[in-house]
Every structure is written in structure tokens, then in C-alpha cells.
Amino acid sequence: MSDPTGTHGPFLAKYGRFLLVGLSGVALNLVVFAYALDVISPSPTFNLVRDILDSASTRGGNPVDYLAASAIAFAVATLWNFTFNNLWTFRAPNGHHHRLSHRLGLYYGVSLASLAVNEVVLFALGFFVPPLLGQGVGIVAGSVVGFAGNVRVTFREAASDTVPPGAAGHFDYP
């Protein structure tokens, strides 16, 4: 199966790399979520293992705390995921992408759409399941939006790449 975006490499291999990067981002997200929730809560006593187990087994608390901790975890994990998706998943020979700062901006834009899906799922599930489980389900739901957006927007070939190298208007960004 070839890549429907027209970039290099088979689509399934690229999707597999995206999922591996995402899995590492999920782990980081959940650790940061548990730590941030502990810092935000009225009686912070961070103990990573205990906090993760408590977040996975209890409900209640202030949903605003969950949403704030989720947003903090999102920001950290998004920068992590961008770094590795940029270097590995969507690496383009000859730098046929937008410049790095433009890609980072696009990546965060797409990731904000993913975060919106994540937050809605977390909020909705927060009444029925433990917060860490709700966060995990939200991450999975948001990842679908993230992959589609990043394939079609962030890591597509830059329009200037249709101009022959050396011609006026050709930009060769890494």
C-alpha cells in the first residue's frame, strides 16, 4: 500500500512509526498528567506510582484540575511527539517540508484539535471512570485526528517544492 499523501515510504510503515512515537508520548503524557494533577491538587504529595494508581482507581475531585493537568501534559507530550515525528516518522529526504518553525506551528495547531477531542472525552468520561482511564481513552480518540491532520497539513510537501531547485522562489529548508 503506498502513502496516499505522496511523501516517501509506505503508508503503513509511516503509520507504525507514528504509533510508536505516539505510544512514547502517551507514557510521557500520563506521567506528566499524574504529576501535574498532584501539583494542582490542594494537598500535593507526589509519589508517581501511588498517584498513577490513585488516578487509575478513583473518581471524584475537581474536573477543572483534571482538565488543567491534561493541558499541561498535552503541551509537554506534543513537543516530545513533534521532535520524534519530525526526525523519524515524517523525515523527508532533501528537506521537502516547510521550515522547522512553520512545521512546529502547524503541528501544535493540529495537536490543539486533538486536545479538544481528548478534553471532551476526558470530561464526558470523568463522571463514569477514573481520570487516568478517561485520559487514556481521550488520547486514543485524539490520536486519530492528530495523524490525519499531520499527514495532510504539517508534514505534507511544501508548495515551493514544485519549483525546480535553483529557480527563483525555490526554498530548501531542512
C-alpha positions in Angstrom: 0.0 0.0 0.0 1.6 3.3 -1.0 1.4 6.5 1.0 -1.7 8.4 0.0 -0.1 11.7 0.9 2.6 11.4 -1.8 5.5 11.5 0.7 8.3 9.0 0.7 7.9 5.5 2.1 5.0 3.1 2.5 2.0 4.4 4.4 1.7 1.5 6.9 5.3 1.9 7.9 4.9 5.6 8.5 1.7 4.9 10.4 3.6 2.3 12.5 6.3 4.9 13.3 3.7 7.4 14.2 2.1 5.0 16.6 5.4 4.1 18.3 6.2 7.8 18.7 2.7 8.3 20.0 3.0 5.5 22.5 6.1 7.1 24.0 4.2 10.4 24.1 1.2 8.7 25.8 3.6 7.3 28.5 5.1 10.8 29.0 1.6 12.4 28.9 0.3 10.1 31.7 3.3 10.7 33.9 3.1 14.4 33.5 -0.7 14.3 34.0 -0.3 12.4 37.3 2.5 14.8 38.4 0.6 18.0 37.3 -2.6 16.7 39.0 -0.6 16.3 42.2 0.9 19.8 42.0 -2.5 21.4 41.2 -4.4 19.5 43.9 -4.9 21.1 47.3 -2.6 18.6 49.1 0.3 17.8 46.8 2.4 14.8 47.9 3.9 13.5 44.7 4.5 9.8 44.6 4.5 8.7 41.0 3.4 5.1 41.4 0.8 5.9 44.1 -0.5 8.9 42.1 -0.8 6.8 38.9 -2.6 4.0 40.8 -4.9 6.5 42.6 -5.7 8.3 39.3 -6.5 4.9 37.7 -8.7 3.7 40.5 -10.6 6.7 41.9 -13.2 9.2 40.7 -14.2 12.5 42.0 -12.2 15.6 42.7 -12.4 18.8 40.7 -12.8 18.2 37.0 -11.1 21.5 36.3 -8.0 20.1 37.9 -8.1 17.1 35.5 -8.5 19.4 32.5 -5.7 21.7 33.6 -3.4 18.7 34.3 -4.4 17.3 30.9 -3.5 20.6 29.1 -0.1 20.7 30.8 0.6 17.0 29.9 -0.5 17.8 26.3 2.0 20.7 26.0 4.9 18.5 27.1 3.9 15.4 25.2 3.2 17.4 22.0 6.7 18.9 21.9 8.1 15.4 22.5 6.0 13.9 19.8 6.8 16.7 17.3 10.5 16.2 17.8 10.4 12.5 17.1 7.8 12.6 14.4 9.8 15.3 12.6 13.1 13.4 13.0 11.9 9.9 12.3 8.2 9.4 11.2 7.9 12.1 8.6 11.5 12.6 7.8 11.8 13.9 4.2 14.9 13.5 2.0 16.2 16.8 0.8 14.1 18.7 3.3 11.0 18.9 1.2 8.8 20.2 4.1 8.0 23.6 5.4 10.7 25.2 7.5 11.0 23.8 11.1 9.3 26.7 12.8 6.4 26.5 10.4 6.1 22.8 10.9 6.1 23.2 14.7 3.3 25.8 14.5 1.3 23.6 12.2 1.9 20.6 14.5 0.7 22.5 17.5 -2.4 23.6 15.6 -3.3 20.0 14.6 -2.5 18.9 18.1 -4.9 21.5 19.5 -7.7 19.8 17.6 -6.5 16.5 19.1 -6.5 18.1 22.5 -10.1 19.3 22.0 -11.2 15.8 21.3 -9.2 14.5 24.2 -10.7 17.1 26.6 -14.2 16.4 25.6 -13.7 12.6 26.0 -12.0 13.2 29.4 -14.7 15.5 30.6 -17.5 13.2 29.5 -15.9 10.0 30.9 -14.9 11.8 34.1 -18.3 11.2 35.5 -18.1 7.4 35.0 -14.5 6.2 35.0 -11.3 7.0 36.9 -9.4 10.1 35.5 -6.4 8.2 34.2 -8.6 5.8 32.2 -10.5 8.8 30.8 -7.3 10.5 29.8 -6.1 7.3 28.1 -9.3 7.0 26.1 -9.2 10.7 25.2 -5.6 10.3 23.9 -6.7 7.4 21.7 -9.6 9.4 20.3 -7.4 12.5 19.7 -4.7 10.5 18.0 -7.0 9.8 15.0 -7.4 13.5 14.5 -3.7 14.0 15.0 -2.5 11.5 12.4 -4.9 12.7 9.8 -4.1 16.3 10.3 -0.3 15.8 10.4 -0.3 13.7 7.3 -2.4 16.3 5.4 -1.1 19.5 6.9 2.0 19.5 8.9 4.3 17.2 7.1 3.0 17.5 3.5 5.5 18.7 1.0 5.8 22.5 0.9 4.2 24.1 -2.2 7.5 25.7 -3.1 9.0 22.3 -3.7 7.2 22.2 -7.1 9.7 24.9 -8.2 12.8 23.4 -9.7 15.9 23.7 -7.5 17.9 26.8 -8.3 14.9 28.6 -9.8 13.6 31.9 -8.3 11.2 31.1 -5.5 12.7 27.7 -4.6 13.4 27.3 -0.9 15.4 24.5 0.5 14.6 24.2 4.2 15.7 21.4 6.4 
